[in-house]
Amino acid sequence: MHELSLCESLLEIIEEQARVHHYRRVRTVWLEVGRFAGVECDALRFSFEIVVCESLANGAKLEIIDIPGCGWCFDCGAEVLLEDCFEICPRCGGTVQITSGKEFRLKELEVE
């Protein structure tokens, strides 16, 4: 379950930012998670609760922002929405380069 290690890294970032910006508690964490990031959101939520339980983020709400998969078709030049990262262009059947959907990014913190 790599979601546990992702949450451990996330907590390291949160704690570092707390030292830099002098906040003492985290109320909400917003994460952008792309459709193709390979992250199971239920496992991420479960892992987050475990990892932050004795930290300044104990009890913090985890908000996950789903980033859809998008790509650019080499053949027709269309920007298209994708359900699968190996999908062909739904317009022309051409090869698609993924342009979004692989993100895993800490977007925002609500702190006190």
Beta strands, then each sheet from edge to edge (+ up, - down):
strand 1: 26-34
strand 2: 61-67
strand 3: 69-73
strand 4: 79-82
strand 5: 96-100
strand 6: 104-111
sheet 1: 2+ 1+ 6-
sheet 2: 4+ 3- 5+
end
